[in-house]
Amino acid sequence: MINLTYQYKLQLTQQQQQTYDEWLETSRRVWNYALAERKDWYKSRACPIDRCSLRGEYVIRADAPRPSFSSQCKALTQARKIYPE
């Protein structure tokens, strides 16, 4: 079996490069926010019952649902209405 691959290098103008950089920065911020939300939820459930950390604990309501992909997609849709960029 022979696999052919092609690589293309984009020759972007300064305006296009700036637009791509803005898109990547927005994507990075959204990803990191969603990741932090999931990590914080898990860390809030990781405290041992018999003791607590001296540095502090993540406190999230006990009845708060686990952030799932679908719930975060819904939140992203709502955030787009508030922040169109």
Phi and psi restraints in degrees (range 20) as a CNS / XPLOR table:
assign (resid 1 and name C) (resid 2 and name N)
       (resid 2 and name CA) (resid 2 and name C) 1.0 -110.3 20.0 2
assign (resid 2 and name N) (resid 2 and name CA)
       (resid 2 and name C) (resid 3 and name N) 1.0 127.1 20.0 2
assign (resid 2 and name C) (resid 3 and name N)
       (resid 3 and name CA) (resid 3 and name C) 1.0 -107.9 20.0 2
assign (resid 3 and name N) (resid 3 and name CA)
       (resid 3 and name C) (resid 4 and name N) 1.0 124.3 20.0 2
assign (resid 3 and name C) (resid 4 and name N)
       (resid 4 and name CA) (resid 4 and name C) 1.0 -101.9 20.0 2
assign (resid 4 and name N) (resid 4 and name CA)
       (resid 4 and name C) (resid 5 and name N) 1.0 132.4 20.0 2
assign (resid 4 and name C) (resid 5 and name N)
       (resid 5 and name CA) (resid 5 and name C) 1.0 -126.8 20.0 2
assign (resid 5 and name N) (resid 5 and name CA)
       (resid 5 and name C) (resid 6 and name N) 1.0 147.5 20.0 2
assign (resid 5 and name C) (resid 6 and name N)
       (resid 6 and name CA) (resid 6 and name C) 1.0 -124.1 20.0 2
assign (resid 6 and name N) (resid 6 and name CA)
       (resid 6 and name C) (resid 7 and name N) 1.0 142.2 20.0 2
assign (resid 6 and name C) (resid 7 and name N)
       (resid 7 and name CA) (resid 7 and name C) 1.0 -121.0 20.0 2
assign (resid 7 and name N) (resid 7 and name CA)
       (resid 7 and name C) (resid 8 and name N) 1.0 134.6 20.0 2
assign (resid 7 and name C) (resid 8 and name N)
       (resid 8 and name CA) (resid 8 and name C) 1.0 -121.8 20.0 2
assign (resid 8 and name N) (resid 8 and name CA)
       (resid 8 and name C) (resid 9 and name N) 1.0 136.1 20.0 2
assign (resid 8 and name C) (resid 9 and name N)
       (resid 9 and name CA) (resid 9 and name C) 1.0 -106.4 20.0 2
assign (resid 9 and name N) (resid 9 and name CA)
       (resid 9 and name C) (resid 10 and name N) 1.0 124.8 20.0 2
assign (resid 9 and name C) (resid 10 and name N)
       (resid 10 and name CA) (resid 10 and name C) 1.0 -77.1 20.0 2
assign (resid 10 and name N) (resid 10 and name CA)
       (resid 10 and name C) (resid 11 and name N) 1.0 135.2 20.0 2
assign (resid 10 and name C) (resid 11 and name N)
       (resid 11 and name CA) (resid 11 and name C) 1.0 -105.8 20.0 2
assign (resid 11 and name N) (resid 11 and name CA)
       (resid 11 and name C) (resid 12 and name N) 1.0 91.1 20.0 2
assign (resid 11 and name C) (resid 12 and name N)
       (resid 12 and name CA) (resid 12 and name C) 1.0 -89.6 20.0 2
assign (resid 12 and name N) (resid 12 and name CA)
       (resid 12 and name C) (resid 13 and name N) 1.0 146.5 20.0 2
assign (resid 12 and name C) (resid 13 and name N)
       (resid 13 and name CA) (resid 13 and name C) 1.0 -78.3 20.0 2
assign (resid 13 and name N) (resid 13 and name CA)
       (resid 13 and name C) (resid 14 and name N) 1.0 170.9 20.0 2
assign (resid 13 and name C) (resid 14 and name N)
       (resid 14 and name CA) (resid 14 and name C) 1.0 -61.8 20.0 2
assign (resid 14 and name N) (resid 14 and name CA)
       (resid 14 and name C) (resid 15 and name N) 1.0 -40.6 20.0 2
assign (resid 14 and name C) (resid 15 and name N)
       (resid 15 and name CA) (resid 15 and name C) 1.0 -64.1 20.0 2
assign (resid 15 and name N) (resid 15 and name CA)
       (resid 15 and name C) (resid 16 and name N) 1.0 -43.5 20.0 2
assign (resid 15 and name C) (resid 16 and name N)
       (resid 16 and name CA) (resid 16 and name C) 1.0 -65.6 20.0 2
assign (resid 16 and name N) (resid 16 and name CA)
       (resid 16 and name C) (resid 17 and name N) 1.0 -40.5 20.0 2
assign (resid 16 and name C) (resid 17 and name N)
       (resid 17 and name CA) (resid 17 and name C) 1.0 -62.3 20.0 2
assign (resid 17 and name N) (resid 17 and name CA)
       (resid 17 and name C) (resid 18 and name N) 1.0 -40.4 20.0 2
assign (resid 17 and name C) (resid 18 and name N)
       (resid 18 and name CA) (resid 18 and name C) 1.0 -65.4 20.0 2
assign (resid 18 and name N) (resid 18 and name CA)
       (resid 18 and name C) (resid 19 and name N) 1.0 -41.4 20.0 2
assign (resid 18 and name C) (resid 19 and name N)
       (resid 19 and name CA) (resid 19 and name C) 1.0 -62.8 20.0 2
assign (resid 19 and name N) (resid 19 and name CA)
       (resid 19 and name C) (resid 20 and name N) 1.0 -45.8 20.0 2
assign (resid 19 and name C) (resid 20 and name N)
       (resid 20 and name CA) (resid 20 and name C) 1.0 -61.8 20.0 2
assign (resid 20 and name N) (resid 20 and name CA)
       (resid 20 and name C) (resid 21 and name N) 1.0 -40.6 20.0 2
assign (resid 20 and name C) (resid 21 and name N)
       (resid 21 and name CA) (resid 21 and name C) 1.0 -63.2 20.0 2
assign (resid 21 and name N) (resid 21 and name CA)
       (resid 21 and name C) (resid 22 and name N) 1.0 -39.5 20.0 2
assign (resid 21 and name C) (resid 22 and name N)
       (resid 22 and name CA) (resid 22 and name C) 1.0 -65.1 20.0 2
assign (resid 22 and name N) (resid 22 and name CA)
       (resid 22 and name C) (resid 23 and name N) 1.0 -41.9 20.0 2
assign (resid 22 and name C) (resid 23 and name N)
       (resid 23 and name CA) (resid 23 and name C) 1.0 -62.4 20.0 2
assign (resid 23 and name N) (resid 23 and name CA)
       (resid 23 and name C) (resid 24 and name N) 1.0 -44.5 20.0 2
assign (resid 23 and name C) (resid 24 and name N)
       (resid 24 and name CA) (resid 24 and name C) 1.0 -65.3 20.0 2
assign (resid 24 and name N) (resid 24 and name CA)
       (resid 24 and name C) (resid 25 and name N) 1.0 -39.0 20.0 2
assign (resid 24 and name C) (resid 25 and name N)
       (resid 25 and name CA) (resid 25 and name C) 1.0 -65.1 20.0 2
assign (resid 25 and name N) (resid 25 and name CA)
       (resid 25 and name C) (resid 26 and name N) 1.0 -42.6 20.0 2
assign (resid 25 and name C) (resid 26 and name N)
       (resid 26 and name CA) (resid 26 and name C) 1.0 -63.8 20.0 2
assign (resid 26 and name N) (resid 26 and name CA)
       (resid 26 and name C) (resid 27 and name N) 1.0 -43.1 20.0 2
assign (resid 26 and name C) (resid 27 and name N)
       (resid 27 and name CA) (resid 27 and name C) 1.0 -62.5 20.0 2
assign (resid 27 and name N) (resid 27 and name CA)
       (resid 27 and name C) (resid 28 and name N) 1.0 -41.1 20.0 2
assign (resid 27 and name C) (resid 28 and name N)
       (resid 28 and name CA) (resid 28 and name C) 1.0 -62.8 20.0 2
assign (resid 28 and name N) (resid 28 and name CA)
       (resid 28 and name C) (resid 29 and name N) 1.0 -44.2 20.0 2
assign (resid 28 and name C) (resid 29 and name N)
       (resid 29 and name CA) (resid 29 and name C) 1.0 -64.6 20.0 2
assign (resid 29 and name N) (resid 29 and name CA)
       (resid 29 and name C) (resid 30 and name N) 1.0 -42.4 20.0 2
assign (resid 29 and name C) (resid 30 and name N)
       (resid 30 and name CA) (resid 30 and name C) 1.0 -64.1 20.0 2
assign (resid 30 and name N) (resid 30 and name CA)
       (resid 30 and name C) (resid 31 and name N) 1.0 -45.9 20.0 2
assign (resid 30 and name C) (resid 31 and name N)
       (resid 31 and name CA) (resid 31 and name C) 1.0 -61.3 20.0 2
assign (resid 31 and name N) (resid 31 and name CA)
       (resid 31 and name C) (resid 32 and name N) 1.0 -47.7 20.0 2
assign (resid 31 and name C) (resid 32 and name N)
       (resid 32 and name CA) (resid 32 and name C) 1.0 -64.9 20.0 2
assign (resid 32 and name N) (resid 32 and name CA)
       (resid 32 and name C) (resid 33 and name N) 1.0 -36.2 20.0 2
assign (resid 32 and name C) (resid 33 and name N)
       (resid 33 and name CA) (resid 33 and name C) 1.0 -65.0 20.0 2
assign (resid 33 and name N) (resid 33 and name CA)
       (resid 33 and name C) (resid 34 and name N) 1.0 -46.2 20.0 2
assign (resid 33 and name C) (resid 34 and name N)
       (resid 34 and name CA) (resid 34 and name C) 1.0 -64.7 20.0 2
assign (resid 34 and name N) (resid 34 and name CA)
       (resid 34 and name C) (resid 35 and name N) 1.0 -40.0 20.0 2
assign (resid 34 and name C) (resid 35 and name N)
       (resid 35 and name CA) (resid 35 and name C) 1.0 -64.2 20.0 2
assign (resid 35 and name N) (resid 35 and name CA)
       (resid 35 and name C) (resid 36 and name N) 1.0 -43.4 20.0 2
assign (resid 35 and name C) (resid 36 and name N)
       (resid 36 and name CA) (resid 36 and name C) 1.0 -63.6 20.0 2
assign (resid 36 and name N) (resid 36 and name CA)
       (resid 36 and name C) (resid 37 and name N) 1.0 -37.7 20.0 2
assign (resid 36 and name C) (resid 37 and name N)
       (resid 37 and name CA) (resid 37 and name C) 1.0 -62.2 20.0 2
assign (resid 37 and name N) (resid 37 and name CA)
       (resid 37 and name C) (resid 38 and name N) 1.0 -44.4 20.0 2
assign (resid 37 and name C) (resid 38 and name N)
       (resid 38 and name CA) (resid 38 and name C) 1.0 -67.0 20.0 2
assign (resid 38 and name N) (resid 38 and name CA)
       (resid 38 and name C) (resid 39 and name N) 1.0 -43.9 20.0 2
assign (resid 38 and name C) (resid 39 and name N)
       (resid 39 and name CA) (resid 39 and name C) 1.0 -63.8 20.0 2
assign (resid 39 and name N) (resid 39 and name CA)
       (resid 39 and name C) (resid 40 and name N) 1.0 -41.8 20.0 2
assign (resid 39 and name C) (resid 40 and name N)
       (resid 40 and name CA) (resid 40 and name C) 1.0 -62.8 20.0 2
assign (resid 40 and name N) (resid 40 and name CA)
       (resid 40 and name C) (resid 41 and name N) 1.0 -39.5 20.0 2
assign (resid 40 and name C) (resid 41 and name N)
       (resid 41 and name CA) (resid 41 and name C) 1.0 -62.5 20.0 2
assign (resid 41 and name N) (resid 41 and name CA)
       (resid 41 and name C) (resid 42 and name N) 1.0 -45.1 20.0 2
assign (resid 41 and name C) (resid 42 and name N)
       (resid 42 and name CA) (resid 42 and name C) 1.0 -66.3 20.0 2
assign (resid 42 and name N) (resid 42 and name CA)
       (resid 42 and name C) (resid 43 and name N) 1.0 -40.7 20.0 2
assign (resid 42 and name C) (resid 43 and name N)
       (resid 43 and name CA) (resid 43 and name C) 1.0 -66.3 20.0 2
assign (resid 43 and name N) (resid 43 and name CA)
       (resid 43 and name C) (resid 44 and name N) 1.0 -30.6 20.0 2
assign (resid 43 and name C) (resid 44 and name N)
       (resid 44 and name CA) (resid 44 and name C) 1.0 -69.4 20.0 2
assign (resid 44 and name N) (resid 44 and name CA)
       (resid 44 and name C) (resid 45 and name N) 1.0 -20.8 20.0 2
assign (resid 44 and name C) (resid 45 and name N)
       (resid 45 and name CA) (resid 45 and name C) 1.0 -96.9 20.0 2
assign (resid 45 and name N) (resid 45 and name CA)
       (resid 45 and name C) (resid 46 and name N) 1.0 -0.5 20.0 2
assign (resid 45 and name C) (resid 46 and name N)
       (resid 46 and name CA) (resid 46 and name C) 1.0 -94.5 20.0 2
assign (resid 46 and name N) (resid 46 and name CA)
       (resid 46 and name C) (resid 47 and name N) 1.0 -1.3 20.0 2
assign (resid 46 and name C) (resid 47 and name N)
       (resid 47 and name CA) (resid 47 and name C) 1.0 -70.3 20.0 2
assign (resid 47 and name N) (resid 47 and name CA)
       (resid 47 and name C) (resid 48 and name N) 1.0 128.5 20.0 2
assign (resid 47 and name C) (resid 48 and name N)
       (resid 48 and name CA) (resid 48 and name C) 1.0 -62.6 20.0 2
assign (resid 48 and name N) (resid 48 and name CA)
       (resid 48 and name C) (resid 49 and name N) 1.0 149.2 20.0 2
assign (resid 48 and name C) (resid 49 and name N)
       (resid 49 and name CA) (resid 49 and name C) 1.0 -68.8 20.0 2
assign (resid 49 and name N) (resid 49 and name CA)
       (resid 49 and name C) (resid 50 and name N) 1.0 -35.6 20.0 2
assign (resid 49 and name C) (resid 50 and name N)
       (resid 50 and name CA) (resid 50 and name C) 1.0 -85.1 20.0 2
assign (resid 50 and name N) (resid 50 and name CA)
       (resid 50 and name C) (resid 51 and name N) 1.0 -8.2 20.0 2
assign (resid 50 and name C) (resid 51 and name N)
       (resid 51 and name CA) (resid 51 and name C) 1.0 -159.2 20.0 2
assign (resid 51 and name N) (resid 51 and name CA)
       (resid 51 and name C) (resid 52 and name N) 1.0 164.3 20.0 2
assign (resid 51 and name C) (resid 52 and name N)
       (resid 52 and name CA) (resid 52 and name C) 1.0 -128.4 20.0 2
assign (resid 52 and name N) (resid 52 and name CA)
       (resid 52 and name C) (resid 53 and name N) 1.0 157.3 20.0 2
assign (resid 52 and name C) (resid 53 and name N)
       (resid 53 and name CA) (resid 53 and name C) 1.0 -68.5 20.0 2
assign (resid 53 and name N) (resid 53 and name CA)
       (resid 53 and name C) (resid 54 and name N) 1.0 147.8 20.0 2
assign (resid 53 and name C) (resid 54 and name N)
       (resid 54 and name CA) (resid 54 and name C) 1.0 -76.6 20.0 2
assign (resid 54 and name N) (resid 54 and name CA)
       (resid 54 and name C) (resid 55 and name N) 1.0 -26.3 20.0 2
assign (resid 54 and name C) (resid 55 and name N)
       (resid 55 and name CA) (resid 55 and name C) 1.0 -77.4 20.0 2
assign (resid 55 and name N) (resid 55 and name CA)
       (resid 55 and name C) (resid 56 and name N) 1.0 -29.0 20.0 2
assign (resid 55 and name C) (resid 56 and name N)
       (resid 56 and name CA) (resid 56 and name C) 1.0 141.4 20.0 2
assign (resid 56 and name N) (resid 56 and name CA)
       (resid 56 and name C) (resid 57 and name N) 1.0 164.3 20.0 2
assign (resid 56 and name C) (resid 57 and name N)
       (resid 57 and name CA) (resid 57 and name C) 1.0 -127.3 20.0 2
assign (resid 57 and name N) (resid 57 and name CA)
       (resid 57 and name C) (resid 58 and name N) 1.0 150.0 20.0 2
assign (resid 57 and name C) (resid 58 and name N)
       (resid 58 and name CA) (resid 58 and name C) 1.0 -78.4 20.0 2
assign (resid 58 and name N) (resid 58 and name CA)
       (resid 58 and name C) (resid 59 and name N) 1.0 125.2 20.0 2
assign (resid 58 and name C) (resid 59 and name N)
       (resid 59 and name CA) (resid 59 and name C) 1.0 -115.5 20.0 2
assign (resid 59 and name N) (resid 59 and name CA)
       (resid 59 and name C) (resid 60 and name N) 1.0 108.7 20.0 2
assign (resid 59 and name C) (resid 60 and name N)
       (resid 60 and name CA) (resid 60 and name C) 1.0 -126.7 20.0 2
assign (resid 60 and name N) (resid 60 and name CA)
       (resid 60 and name C) (resid 61 and name N) 1.0 139.6 20.0 2
assign (resid 60 and name C) (resid 61 and name N)
       (resid 61 and name CA) (resid 61 and name C) 1.0 -46.3 20.0 2
assign (resid 61 and name N) (resid 61 and name CA)
       (resid 61 and name C) (resid 62 and name N) 1.0 142.5 20.0 2
assign (resid 61 and name C) (resid 62 and name N)
       (resid 62 and name CA) (resid 62 and name C) 1.0 -66.9 20.0 2
assign (resid 62 and name N) (resid 62 and name CA)
       (resid 62 and name C) (resid 63 and name N) 1.0 -28.6 20.0 2
assign (resid 62 and name C) (resid 63 and name N)
       (resid 63 and name CA) (resid 63 and name C) 1.0 -93.2 20.0 2
assign (resid 63 and name N) (resid 63 and name CA)
       (resid 63 and name C) (resid 64 and name N) 1.0 6.8 20.0 2
assign (resid 63 and name C) (resid 64 and name N)
       (resid 64 and name CA) (resid 64 and name C) 1.0 -69.1 20.0 2
assign (resid 64 and name N) (resid 64 and name CA)
       (resid 64 and name C) (resid 65 and name N) 1.0 129.8 20.0 2
assign (resid 64 and name C) (resid 65 and name N)
       (resid 65 and name CA) (resid 65 and name C) 1.0 -71.3 20.0 2
assign (resid 65 and name N) (resid 65 and name CA)
       (resid 65 and name C) (resid 66 and name N) 1.0 153.5 20.0 2
assign (resid 65 and name C) (resid 66 and name N)
       (resid 66 and name CA) (resid 66 and name C) 1.0 -66.0 20.0 2
assign (resid 66 and name N) (resid 66 and name CA)
       (resid 66 and name C) (resid 67 and name N) 1.0 132.3 20.0 2
assign (resid 66 and name C) (resid 67 and name N)
       (resid 67 and name CA) (resid 67 and name C) 1.0 -68.3 20.0 2
assign (resid 67 and name N) (resid 67 and name CA)
       (resid 67 and name C) (resid 68 and name N) 1.0 112.8 20.0 2
assign (resid 67 and name C) (resid 68 and name N)
       (resid 68 and name CA) (resid 68 and name C) 1.0 -102.0 20.0 2
assign (resid 68 and name N) (resid 68 and name CA)
       (resid 68 and name C) (resid 69 and name N) 1.0 173.0 20.0 2
assign (resid 68 and name C) (resid 69 and name N)
       (resid 69 and name CA) (resid 69 and name C) 1.0 -59.4 20.0 2
assign (resid 69 and name N) (resid 69 and name CA)
       (resid 69 and name C) (resid 70 and name N) 1.0 -45.4 20.0 2
assign (resid 69 and name C) (resid 70 and name N)
       (resid 70 and name CA) (resid 70 and name C) 1.0 -67.4 20.0 2
assign (resid 70 and name N) (resid 70 and name CA)
       (resid 70 and name C) (resid 71 and name N) 1.0 -40.5 20.0 2
assign (resid 70 and name C) (resid 71 and name N)
       (resid 71 and name CA) (resid 71 and name C) 1.0 -66.7 20.0 2
assign (resid 71 and name N) (resid 71 and name CA)
       (resid 71 and name C) (resid 72 and name N) 1.0 -35.9 20.0 2
assign (resid 71 and name C) (resid 72 and name N)
       (resid 72 and name CA) (resid 72 and name C) 1.0 -72.5 20.0 2
assign (resid 72 and name N) (resid 72 and name CA)
       (resid 72 and name C) (resid 73 and name N) 1.0 -31.6 20.0 2
assign (resid 72 and name C) (resid 73 and name N)
       (resid 73 and name CA) (resid 73 and name C) 1.0 -65.6 20.0 2
assign (resid 73 and name N) (resid 73 and name CA)
       (resid 73 and name C) (resid 74 and name N) 1.0 -40.3 20.0 2
assign (resid 73 and name C) (resid 74 and name N)
       (resid 74 and name CA) (resid 74 and name C) 1.0 -64.3 20.0 2
assign (resid 74 and name N) (resid 74 and name CA)
       (resid 74 and name C) (resid 75 and name N) 1.0 -41.4 20.0 2
assign (resid 74 and name C) (resid 75 and name N)
       (resid 75 and name CA) (resid 75 and name C) 1.0 -65.6 20.0 2
assign (resid 75 and name N) (resid 75 and name CA)
       (resid 75 and name C) (resid 76 and name N) 1.0 -35.8 20.0 2
assign (resid 75 and name C) (resid 76 and name N)
       (resid 76 and name CA) (resid 76 and name C) 1.0 -65.9 20.0 2
assign (resid 76 and name N) (resid 76 and name CA)
       (resid 76 and name C) (resid 77 and name N) 1.0 -39.7 20.0 2
assign (resid 76 and name C) (resid 77 and name N)
       (resid 77 and name CA) (resid 77 and name C) 1.0 -61.9 20.0 2
assign (resid 77 and name N) (resid 77 and name CA)
       (resid 77 and name C) (resid 78 and name N) 1.0 -41.4 20.0 2
assign (resid 77 and name C) (resid 78 and name N)
       (resid 78 and name CA) (resid 78 and name C) 1.0 -68.2 20.0 2
assign (resid 78 and name N) (resid 78 and name CA)
       (resid 78 and name C) (resid 79 and name N) 1.0 -37.4 20.0 2
assign (resid 78 and name C) (resid 79 and name N)
       (resid 79 and name CA) (resid 79 and name C) 1.0 -67.4 20.0 2
assign (resid 79 and name N) (resid 79 and name CA)
       (resid 79 and name C) (resid 80 and name N) 1.0 -31.6 20.0 2
assign (resid 79 and name C) (resid 80 and name N)
       (resid 80 and name CA) (resid 80 and name C) 1.0 -63.8 20.0 2
assign (resid 80 and name N) (resid 80 and name CA)
       (resid 80 and name C) (resid 81 and name N) 1.0 -32.3 20.0 2
assign (resid 80 and name C) (resid 81 and name N)
       (resid 81 and name CA) (resid 81 and name C) 1.0 -67.7 20.0 2
assign (resid 81 and name N) (resid 81 and name CA)
       (resid 81 and name C) (resid 82 and name N) 1.0 -36.4 20.0 2
assign (resid 81 and name C) (resid 82 and name N)
       (resid 82 and name CA) (resid 82 and name C) 1.0 -80.2 20.0 2
assign (resid 82 and name N) (resid 82 and name CA)
       (resid 82 and name C) (resid 83 and name N) 1.0 -43.3 20.0 2
assign (resid 82 and name C) (resid 83 and name N)
       (resid 83 and name CA) (resid 83 and name C) 1.0 -117.8 20.0 2
assign (resid 83 and name N) (resid 83 and name CA)
       (resid 83 and name C) (resid 84 and name N) 1.0 90.0 20.0 2
assign (resid 83 and name C) (resid 84 and name N)
       (resid 84 and name CA) (resid 84 and name C) 1.0 -64.1 20.0 2
assign (resid 84 and name N) (resid 84 and name CA)
       (resid 84 and name C) (resid 85 and name N) 1.0 -23.4 20.0 2
